[in-house]
Amino acid sequence: MDVTLSLTGRQAAALQAHLFPGDGREAAAIALCGRRAGKRHRLLLRKLVLIPHDACEPRTATTVAWPTDLIIPELTEADRRGWSVVKFHSHPGGYNAFSEQDDSSDSLLFPAIAGWIDADVPHASVVMLPDGAMFGRLVDAEGQFTPIETITVVGERLNIWRHDEVTGIGVLTPSAPFAKRHAQAFGERTTRALGHLSVAVVGCSGTGSIVIEQLVRLGVRRLVIIDPDVVKNHNLNRILNTTMADVLAKRPKVEVLHDRIVEVGLGTEVLPLACNLFDGDAVRSVADCDIVFGCVDSAEGRFLMNRIAAFYLMPYFDVGVALDADDQGEITQVCGYLHYVQPDLSSLVSRGAVAMEDVRAEGERRRNPEHYAHLRRAGYINNVDEDRPAVISVNTVFSGLIVNEMLARLHDFRDERGDLYATVGFSLSQMMLYPEPETGLPCPIFAKHVGRGDTALLMDLPELSVGGGG
C-alpha cells in the first residue's frame, strides 16, 4: 500500500525541539494518528507524546530505548479509537538510513503494538534528521518493513520529504522535459515535488479554471476538480477553454476542463466531479489529495474546505475576487483576497473572512430552498445570493497570485517569512497589497478536529455519510 504521513508545522516544531535537545544523543516520541484510507493511505498526526529524556536508557549518540510500559496509556487509547501508532526517533549524526539497531528494536516493538491494537491499521517508524527532514517505514505484525512514500509538514512552509530523496535509495524520477525551465526558477526538488502532487480545486469558474490551467502547466501530477454546474452563456467571458458549443450542449464545466487537460497532453491525471462539495464522495476525493484550492465565493463551501483541511491535515489556499458596482453599473472597487490556512492555526472563520450566519443561511438555501425564501422575505437573511460582476483580466491576476502563494510555500523565494502573509488583500483600484500575518492562535471551531481523519460519520456531518448528501 502507498502510505504518506502528515504533520502540522507546530507538531513538527515540537517534535524537532524534543528530538534534538542539543546534547548530541538520540531521543524518542510516540504519535497517535488518524487516517484517510482512500486512493492511498494517509497517516495524520493527531496526538504527540514525547518520551522523557531521563526515562530513556540507554540513550546515546546512536541508540535510544525506553520501558514499553511508558506508552501503555497511548496504546490503550489507540486501541479504543482505532488509531495508528508512529514511533519517532532522531539521528543526531545525520545518518539517513535505519540502522541495524533500529531494525532490531522495530522488529520487537511493532509486532507487540499490532497485538495490542485490534484494528487492522498500519503502524510506522520514522527518523528525523537534524535539519528536520524525515523518512519512515511501515512495520507490520511480522516485523516486515515497507517505506513511507512521503512525509509532509504543513506549516509556514510546505515541506514534502520523499523517501527516495532523503535516503538516497532508488532512482529519483527526473522532471518532465516541459518542466525544465520551472527548475531554473524554483529548483529541481520543487519541480519534482509538483510532479508528485495531488491537488483538489473546488470551483471551476472564473478563478478556478485559471488555477487549473496553471497547475497543469506547472506539471502537477493529479487534479481533482469539483463543480456542479454546466457551462452557460454568461460564463464564456471568464472560464478558460469553454465555447458556445459547450453552452448549447449544456456540458458540465468539469467535463470541458477534463477534456482540455487531456488534450494538452502533459500526463496530468484528472478526476472530474460534477457535483456539489457537500457530497461524501467529493469530500473523500478531496481528502485523498495533498493540497486543496478553494475558488468559490460561498461561505458554506469555504467553511467545509476549512473543515476538510483540519480533519485531514491539508494546506488550504483560498482565493476570492470582488468587483463592486454602483446602481448605474459602473465599477467602483476592484479587489480580492488570498488566504493560506494551516490546519491547526487561524481559520477563515477566526480571520473574519467567513461569517457563521452566512454559512447557516447558505446551508438552509441548499437544503430547504422554500424555507430559505421565506426567511429572506421575512428579513432574516440578507444578500447571500447577490451576483457580482466578473472579468477575466481581474480573475487572472488573483488566480496567478494564489498559485504563486503555493509555490512560495514550497520554495521559499520571498524575502520575509510566509507567516507574514497568511492573508493578502489586493486592491487594483489603489494598486495596494494589504498583507496580514498569521495570528498563531488555533481556531476554536476547527482545533478539536485536527488530524481526526476518517470517522464513522464523515467529518461528523450526517449529510455526508454513505455516499454523499446532494
Backbone torsions as a table, in degrees:
resi	resn	phi	psi	omega
1	MET	NA	141.5	173.9
2	ASP	-80.0	124.4	-175.5
3	VAL	-128.3	138.3	173.3
4	THR	-124.5	163.5	177.2
5	LEU	-130.0	134.5	179.0
6	SER	-124.7	139.3	175.4
7	LEU	-130.1	157.3	170.7
8	THR	-84.9	166.1	178.3
9	GLY	-62.2	-39.5	179.3
10	ARG	-66.5	-40.9	178.3
11	GLN	-62.0	-45.2	-179.0
12	ALA	-64.3	-38.1	179.3
13	ALA	-65.9	-43.1	178.2
14	ALA	-63.9	-39.8	179.4
15	LEU	-64.9	-46.0	-178.6
16	GLN	-65.2	-40.3	179.0
17	ALA	-61.8	-37.2	-179.5
18	HIS	-76.4	-41.8	-175.6
19	LEU	-73.8	-20.0	179.7
20	PHE	-128.6	75.0	-177.3
21	PRO	-76.6	-4.2	177.1
22	GLY	101.5	4.3	-178.7
23	ASP	-101.1	4.4	176.6
24	GLY	74.4	10.8	-179.8
25	ARG	-113.7	154.8	-179.7
26	GLU	-67.1	155.3	175.1
27	ALA	-143.3	170.4	-172.5
28	ALA	-142.3	159.6	176.4
29	ALA	-152.8	161.6	177.0
30	ILE	-123.6	142.0	175.8
31	ALA	-126.8	142.8	171.3
32	LEU	-104.9	133.2	-169.5
33	CYS	-126.4	134.6	163.6
34	GLY	-76.4	179.8	-174.2
35	ARG	-146.9	156.0	163.2
36	ARG	-119.0	110.2	-178.6
37	ALA	-99.0	84.9	-176.5
38	GLY	-132.6	-129.5	-179.9
39	LYS	-56.3	-31.8	169.8
40	ARG	-141.6	168.7	-177.5
41	HIS	-98.1	117.6	-178.7
42	ARG	-105.6	119.0	172.2
43	LEU	-87.7	133.1	-171.8
44	LEU	-126.7	113.5	-173.5
45	LEU	-65.8	118.0	-177.7
46	ARG	-102.3	-42.6	-175.0
47	LYS	-142.2	128.7	-179.0
48	LEU	-109.1	129.0	-179.9
49	VAL	-122.6	115.5	-177.0
50	LEU	-89.0	124.5	178.2
51	ILE	-76.1	120.9	-177.9
52	PRO	-55.6	137.4	-179.1
53	HIS	-59.0	-40.5	-175.2
54	ASP	-77.0	-4.9	175.8
55	ALA	-91.6	-7.1	-177.2
56	CYS	-91.7	130.2	179.0
57	GLU	-156.8	114.0	3.5
58	PRO	-78.7	162.7	173.0
59	ARG	-142.1	102.5	-175.7
60	THR	-127.3	-170.6	179.3
61	ALA	-71.1	-16.4	-175.2
62	THR	-129.1	2.5	180.0
63	THR	-154.6	153.6	174.7
64	VAL	-149.6	140.4	177.3
65	ALA	-147.7	156.6	179.7
66	TRP	-151.0	158.3	178.5
67	PRO	-64.4	128.0	-176.5
68	THR	-65.0	-20.9	179.7
69	ASP	-67.4	-13.3	176.1
70	LEU	-64.1	-28.2	-174.8
71	ILE	-106.5	11.1	178.4
72	ILE	-58.6	-42.8	177.4
73	PRO	-59.3	-38.0	180.0
74	GLU	-70.1	-39.8	178.1
75	LEU	-65.6	-37.0	177.6
76	THR	-64.1	-42.9	178.1
77	GLU	-65.8	-42.6	178.5
78	ALA	-60.5	-39.8	178.5
79	ASP	-65.3	-42.3	-178.6
80	ARG	-65.2	-36.7	-174.4
81	ARG	-99.1	-7.7	-177.6
82	GLY	72.2	32.9	-178.5
83	TRP	-89.2	157.8	171.3
84	SER	-85.9	154.9	178.5
85	VAL	-115.0	132.1	176.7
86	VAL	-123.9	127.9	174.3
87	LYS	-96.6	130.4	174.4
88	PHE	-111.6	141.4	165.7
89	HIS	-149.2	166.8	-173.1
90	SER	-105.4	155.8	168.0
91	HIS	-120.2	89.1	-174.8
92	PRO	-58.9	-27.7	179.9
93	GLY	-81.7	-3.7	177.8
94	GLY	85.5	11.8	-179.4
95	TYR	-64.9	119.0	-169.9
96	ASN	-98.5	45.7	175.8
97	ALA	-155.2	161.8	173.0
98	PHE	-76.0	133.3	-179.1
99	SER	-83.7	170.4	175.1
100	GLU	-61.3	-36.2	176.7
101	GLN	-63.2	-40.2	176.5
102	ASP	-61.7	-44.5	179.8
103	ASP	-58.4	-44.0	-177.5
104	SER	-65.8	-46.7	-177.2
105	SER	-68.6	-39.6	179.2
106	ASP	-66.3	-35.8	-180.0
107	SER	-66.8	-23.4	176.9
108	LEU	-89.8	-42.1	-173.0
109	LEU	-71.1	-47.9	-168.3
110	PHE	-74.3	-34.8	171.1
111	PRO	-60.1	-33.5	176.3
112	ALA	-67.2	-40.6	177.2
113	ILE	-63.3	-44.5	179.5
114	ALA	-61.8	-34.9	178.1
115	GLY	-71.7	-27.5	-178.7
116	TRP	-78.5	-38.6	-172.9
117	ILE	-98.9	118.4	-175.6
118	ASP	-68.7	-35.5	-175.9
119	ALA	-63.4	142.3	178.5
120	ASP	-84.4	80.0	-176.5
121	VAL	-127.4	152.5	179.7
122	PRO	-76.4	147.5	174.1
123	HIS	-124.8	157.3	-169.4
124	ALA	-146.1	158.6	174.3
125	SER	-121.7	133.5	-175.0
126	VAL	-132.2	140.2	175.0
127	VAL	-110.5	134.1	172.4
128	MET	-107.5	136.8	177.1
129	LEU	-96.8	165.8	-174.5
130	PRO	-56.7	-30.0	-179.6
131	ASP	-84.7	4.3	179.7
132	GLY	94.8	-10.6	177.4
133	ALA	-64.8	148.4	-178.0
134	MET	-135.0	151.3	169.6
135	PHE	-142.7	156.0	-175.1
136	GLY	-157.2	179.6	-179.7
137	ARG	-153.0	150.5	168.3
138	LEU	-77.7	148.0	174.4
139	VAL	-129.7	117.5	-175.7
140	ASP	-88.3	-176.9	-175.0
141	ALA	-64.2	-20.6	177.7
142	GLU	-95.5	3.1	179.9
143	GLY	81.2	18.5	178.5
144	GLN	-86.0	146.6	-173.5
145	PHE	-107.7	139.5	173.5
146	THR	-138.4	125.2	-176.7
147	PRO	-60.6	144.8	168.7
148	ILE	-80.9	128.7	-174.0
149	GLU	-60.7	-53.7	-179.7
150	THR	-143.4	151.2	171.2
151	ILE	-122.5	124.5	-174.0
152	THR	-117.6	133.8	173.2
153	VAL	-111.1	117.2	-178.9
154	VAL	-100.5	93.1	-179.1
155	GLY	-135.0	-147.8	176.2
156	GLU	-55.9	-35.0	169.5
157	ARG	-115.9	160.5	171.7
158	LEU	-98.8	106.2	176.0
159	ASN	-101.6	119.3	-179.3
160	ILE	-117.5	107.0	-175.4
161	TRP	-99.4	106.9	176.5
162	ARG	-84.7	140.0	-174.6
163	HIS	-57.7	-44.0	-176.5
164	ASP	-68.3	-31.8	179.4
165	GLU	-72.0	-44.2	-175.1
166	VAL	-72.7	-41.1	-175.4
167	THR	-89.6	-19.0	-175.3
168	GLY	73.5	11.2	179.4
169	ILE	-92.5	128.4	-179.6
170	GLY	94.4	176.3	-177.9
171	VAL	-102.5	124.3	179.5
172	LEU	-68.4	134.8	178.5
173	THR	-70.6	121.2	-179.9
174	PRO	-70.0	154.1	176.6
175	SER	-66.2	149.2	176.4
176	ALA	-63.7	149.9	-177.5
177	PRO	-54.2	-38.3	-177.9
178	PHE	-67.5	-17.7	-177.2
179	ALA	-96.7	4.4	-176.8
180	LYS	-59.3	-38.9	-178.9
181	ARG	-73.3	-23.8	172.3
182	HIS	-60.6	-40.0	-178.4
183	ALA	-63.4	-32.2	177.9
184	GLN	-63.5	-32.6	-178.4
185	ALA	-88.4	-41.4	-169.8
186	PHE	-117.8	-1.1	178.6
187	GLY	91.3	152.3	-176.9
188	GLU	-65.4	-37.5	-177.8
189	ARG	-63.9	-43.3	178.5
190	THR	-65.8	-40.5	179.4
191	THR	-63.8	-40.7	175.9
192	ARG	-65.1	-38.8	178.8
193	ALA	-60.0	-43.6	177.8
194	LEU	-59.2	-37.4	-178.7
195	GLY	-70.1	-9.3	177.3
196	HIS	-112.6	-6.4	-173.3
197	LEU	-74.5	146.7	169.9
198	SER	-115.7	122.4	-171.4
199	VAL	-127.0	133.2	173.9
200	ALA	-99.8	136.1	174.2
201	VAL	-122.3	115.9	-178.6
202	VAL	-102.8	115.3	-174.7
203	GLY	101.7	115.8	-172.4
204	CYS	-121.3	33.4	179.4
205	SER	-99.0	-126.0	-170.2
206	GLY	-57.8	-53.3	178.1
207	THR	-85.4	-37.4	-175.4
208	GLY	-61.5	-43.5	-178.7
209	SER	-64.9	-32.8	-179.7
210	ILE	-76.3	-37.0	173.6
211	VAL	-60.6	-45.2	-179.7
212	ILE	-60.5	-44.5	179.8
213	GLU	-58.9	-42.8	179.9
214	GLN	-65.7	-42.8	-178.4
215	LEU	-63.0	-39.1	176.8
216	VAL	-62.2	-47.7	-177.1
217	ARG	-69.0	-24.1	176.1
218	LEU	-79.9	-10.9	175.7
219	GLY	92.3	21.8	175.8
220	VAL	-60.2	136.2	-171.5
221	ARG	-69.9	-43.7	-171.8
222	ARG	-141.7	137.9	178.4
223	LEU	-124.3	136.8	167.3
224	VAL	-111.4	117.5	-176.4
225	ILE	-117.0	131.9	-171.1
226	ILE	-130.0	125.8	174.7
227	ASP	-167.1	132.6	-175.9
228	PRO	-85.0	-9.6	-166.2
229	ASP	-96.5	160.3	172.5
230	VAL	-95.5	163.3	178.2
231	VAL	-72.0	130.7	178.6
232	LYS	-121.3	164.3	-174.9
233	ASN	-54.8	-42.3	-175.7
234	HIS	-73.8	-6.3	176.2
235	ASN	-81.9	-19.4	-170.1
236	LEU	-66.4	-14.9	179.9
237	ASN	-81.8	-2.7	-174.1
238	ARG	-151.4	-13.0	-179.9
239	ILE	-94.3	116.8	-177.9
240	LEU	-58.9	143.4	170.0
241	ASN	69.7	12.3	174.6
242	THR	-95.4	152.7	-176.7
243	THR	-134.7	168.8	175.9
244	MET	-62.8	-31.0	177.0
245	ALA	-62.0	-36.2	177.4
246	ASP	-66.2	-38.0	177.9
247	VAL	-63.0	-48.5	-177.0
248	LEU	-64.3	-33.6	179.6
249	ALA	-85.1	-4.7	-178.3
250	LYS	53.1	47.8	-177.8
251	ARG	-78.8	138.5	174.4
252	PRO	-59.0	142.2	179.5
253	LYS	-56.8	-42.5	-176.5
254	VAL	-67.2	-29.6	178.0
255	GLU	-68.5	-42.6	178.6
256	VAL	-62.1	-45.9	-178.6
257	LEU	-68.1	-38.0	176.0
258	HIS	-56.8	-49.0	-178.0
259	ASP	-62.4	-36.8	179.3
260	ARG	-66.6	-42.5	179.6
261	ILE	-62.0	-43.2	178.2
262	VAL	-63.3	-40.4	-179.5
263	GLU	-64.6	-35.7	178.5
264	VAL	-58.7	-39.1	170.0
265	GLY	80.9	26.3	179.8
266	LEU	-92.9	7.1	175.5
267	GLY	87.2	9.9	179.8
268	THR	-69.5	125.5	172.3
269	GLU	-81.5	136.6	-176.4
270	VAL	-138.3	134.8	175.4
271	LEU	-113.9	106.8	178.4
272	PRO	-89.8	130.0	179.8
273	LEU	-124.0	106.8	-178.6
274	ALA	-87.6	69.0	-177.4
275	CYS	-152.0	168.5	172.5
276	ASN	-73.3	152.3	177.0
277	LEU	-63.5	-24.0	178.7
278	PHE	-78.6	63.1	179.6
279	ASP	-144.5	131.0	-175.0
280	GLY	-57.1	-42.6	-179.0
281	ASP	-66.3	-36.3	178.0
282	ALA	-65.0	-44.8	178.8
283	VAL	-61.2	-44.8	179.9
284	ARG	-64.1	-35.5	178.2
285	SER	-67.3	-39.1	175.0
286	VAL	-63.7	-42.5	-177.2
287	ALA	-67.1	-18.3	175.1
288	ASP	-73.8	-15.4	-172.3
289	CYS	-87.6	172.0	176.7
290	ASP	-89.3	-33.1	-172.1
291	ILE	-140.7	147.5	173.3
292	VAL	-126.0	133.7	172.5
293	PHE	-106.6	130.3	174.8
294	GLY	-103.9	117.3	-179.1
295	CYS	-124.7	44.5	177.9
296	VAL	-124.3	159.5	179.0
297	ASP	-108.3	7.2	-180.0
298	SER	-84.0	136.8	178.8
299	ALA	-64.5	-39.4	-177.6
300	GLU	-65.2	-43.1	178.5
301	GLY	-64.9	-40.2	-179.8
302	ARG	-69.0	-37.2	176.1
303	PHE	-61.7	-43.5	-179.0
304	LEU	-65.8	-39.6	177.4
305	MET	-64.1	-38.4	176.7
306	ASN	-62.7	-37.9	178.6
307	ARG	-67.1	-42.7	176.4
308	ILE	-59.5	-44.5	-179.2
309	ALA	-58.6	-39.1	179.6
310	ALA	-70.8	-51.2	-178.3
311	PHE	-58.5	-39.1	-169.9
312	TYR	-114.0	17.4	175.3
313	LEU	48.9	57.7	-178.9
314	MET	-115.0	142.5	169.4
315	PRO	-74.0	136.3	-175.7
316	TYR	-121.2	119.4	177.3
317	PHE	-107.9	121.9	-174.5
318	ASP	-120.3	135.3	-179.7
319	VAL	-134.1	141.8	176.6
320	GLY	-148.1	150.6	-177.9
321	VAL	-127.1	139.9	177.4
322	ALA	-133.6	119.9	171.1
323	LEU	-112.4	112.7	-179.6
324	ASP	-94.8	136.8	179.9
325	ALA	-124.2	152.2	176.1
326	ASP	-85.1	-175.8	-175.6
327	ASP	-72.2	-5.7	175.3
328	GLN	-98.0	0.1	179.7
329	GLY	87.0	6.0	179.8
330	GLU	-85.9	135.3	179.4
331	ILE	-69.2	127.0	179.7
332	THR	-109.4	-19.1	-179.2
333	GLN	-155.1	135.6	176.1
334	VAL	-125.2	111.7	-176.4
335	CYS	-150.1	172.2	178.8
336	GLY	-164.3	-179.2	-177.1
337	TYR	-145.9	155.9	172.1
338	LEU	-129.0	140.0	174.4
339	HIS	-131.2	134.7	166.9
340	TYR	-113.4	118.6	-174.4
341	VAL	-113.3	122.3	173.0
342	GLN	-89.9	147.8	-170.4
343	PRO	-59.9	-33.1	-172.8
344	ASP	-116.1	21.2	176.9
345	LEU	-121.2	-148.6	-175.4
346	SER	-64.9	153.7	-177.3
347	SER	-119.9	176.5	175.0
348	LEU	-63.0	-28.9	178.2
349	VAL	-72.5	-51.2	-177.5
350	SER	-68.4	-20.9	175.5
351	ARG	-83.2	-7.4	-179.8
352	GLY	82.6	10.2	-179.7
353	ALA	-81.9	-23.8	178.0
354	VAL	-127.8	127.2	178.4
355	ALA	-99.3	134.3	-176.5
356	MET	-64.0	-30.3	177.9
357	GLU	-65.2	-33.0	176.0
358	ASP	-71.3	-38.0	177.0
359	VAL	-59.8	-46.1	-179.3
360	ARG	-66.2	-40.9	-179.0
361	ALA	-64.4	-44.1	-179.7
362	GLU	-68.1	-35.0	175.8
363	GLY	-62.8	-40.1	178.4
364	GLU	-66.2	-39.4	178.1
365	ARG	-62.3	-41.1	-178.3
366	ARG	-71.2	-42.2	-174.1
367	ARG	-84.5	-33.7	-173.0
368	ASN	-143.9	76.6	-174.5
369	PRO	-57.6	-36.6	-178.5
370	GLU	-66.5	-43.1	178.2
371	HIS	-67.0	-37.3	177.5
372	TYR	-59.9	-45.7	-179.3
373	ALA	-61.7	-37.4	178.0
374	HIS	-64.2	-45.9	179.6
375	LEU	-63.4	-37.0	-179.9
376	ARG	-66.2	-43.7	178.4
377	ARG	-63.9	-33.6	-178.9
378	ALA	-78.3	-6.1	177.2
379	GLY	88.4	11.1	-180.0
380	TYR	-84.0	-18.2	-178.5
381	ILE	-129.6	132.3	-178.6
382	ASN	-129.9	137.6	164.7
383	ASN	58.6	27.5	179.8
384	VAL	-77.9	-32.3	-172.0
385	ASP	-116.0	31.1	179.5
386	GLU	-80.3	127.5	176.0
387	ASP	-78.6	147.8	175.5
388	ARG	-122.8	158.6	177.6
389	PRO	-61.3	153.8	178.5
390	ALA	-141.1	133.7	-176.2
391	VAL	-133.7	131.8	-173.8
392	ILE	-63.0	-34.7	-178.0
393	SER	-64.1	-37.3	178.3
394	VAL	-72.8	-44.7	178.2
395	ASN	-57.6	-37.7	-178.6
396	THR	-64.4	-39.5	179.0
397	VAL	-59.0	-50.8	-174.2
398	PHE	-75.5	-31.4	175.1
399	SER	-65.5	-38.9	176.1
400	GLY	-65.1	-38.7	179.9
401	LEU	-64.9	-41.3	-176.8
402	ILE	-71.9	-34.1	176.3
403	VAL	-69.3	-38.3	175.7
404	ASN	-66.8	-28.6	174.6
405	GLU	-63.9	-41.7	175.5
406	MET	-60.8	-44.7	-179.7
407	LEU	-63.7	-35.8	178.3
408	ALA	-66.3	-31.2	177.8
409	ARG	-75.8	-30.0	177.2
410	LEU	-81.1	-36.1	-175.2
411	HIS	-134.8	108.9	-168.1
412	ASP	-75.2	80.7	-177.6
413	PHE	-97.8	-2.0	179.8
414	ARG	-83.1	158.3	179.2
415	ASP	-76.3	-21.7	-176.2
416	GLU	-121.6	162.5	180.0
417	ARG	-62.5	145.5	-179.3
418	GLY	-62.8	-25.9	-178.5
419	ASP	-65.2	-13.4	174.4
420	LEU	-77.7	-8.4	-174.9
421	TYR	-127.5	44.4	177.3
422	ALA	-63.8	-40.0	175.1
423	THR	-128.4	137.6	175.7
424	VAL	-131.8	117.1	169.9
425	GLY	-92.3	145.8	-177.9
426	PHE	-139.4	117.2	176.3
427	SER	-101.5	115.8	173.7
428	LEU	-75.1	-20.5	178.2
429	SER	-68.6	-40.6	178.4
430	GLN	-101.6	-4.5	-175.3
431	MET	52.4	53.1	-177.9
432	MET	-132.6	140.6	171.1
433	LEU	-98.3	140.4	-179.7
434	TYR	-126.9	82.3	-179.5
435	PRO	-77.9	147.7	174.7
436	GLU	-129.2	136.3	-175.4
437	PRO	-79.0	161.8	170.9
438	GLU	-66.2	131.2	-178.1
439	THR	-72.7	-25.3	-175.9
440	GLY	80.0	3.0	-178.2
441	LEU	-104.2	125.6	178.2
442	PRO	-62.4	144.2	175.9
443	CYS	-76.4	125.7	-177.2
444	PRO	-63.4	-23.6	-179.8
445	ILE	-72.9	-38.8	-172.3
446	PHE	-105.0	-19.5	-173.0
447	ALA	-57.4	-36.4	-177.4
448	LYS	-70.2	-11.0	-177.3
449	HIS	-104.4	0.0	-172.2
450	VAL	-61.7	120.7	174.7
451	GLY	79.3	10.2	-178.9
452	ARG	-68.8	-33.9	179.2
453	GLY	67.6	-148.6	-179.5
454	ASP	-62.9	136.1	175.8
455	THR	-129.4	162.4	-178.4
456	ALA	-56.0	-41.1	173.2
457	LEU	-107.2	109.9	-169.3
458	LEU	-49.6	115.8	-179.2
459	MET	51.5	28.8	179.1
460	ASP	61.3	23.4	-179.1
461	LEU	-114.7	109.2	-174.9
462	PRO	-55.7	-37.1	-175.2
463	GLU	-70.0	-12.6	179.4
464	LEU	-95.3	-4.5	-175.0
465	SER	-78.3	154.7	175.3
466	VAL	50.1	62.6	168.6
467	GLY	89.3	-4.7	171.7
468	GLY	132.7	172.6	-175.9
469	GLY	-142.0	47.1	171.7
470	GLY	81.0	NA	NA
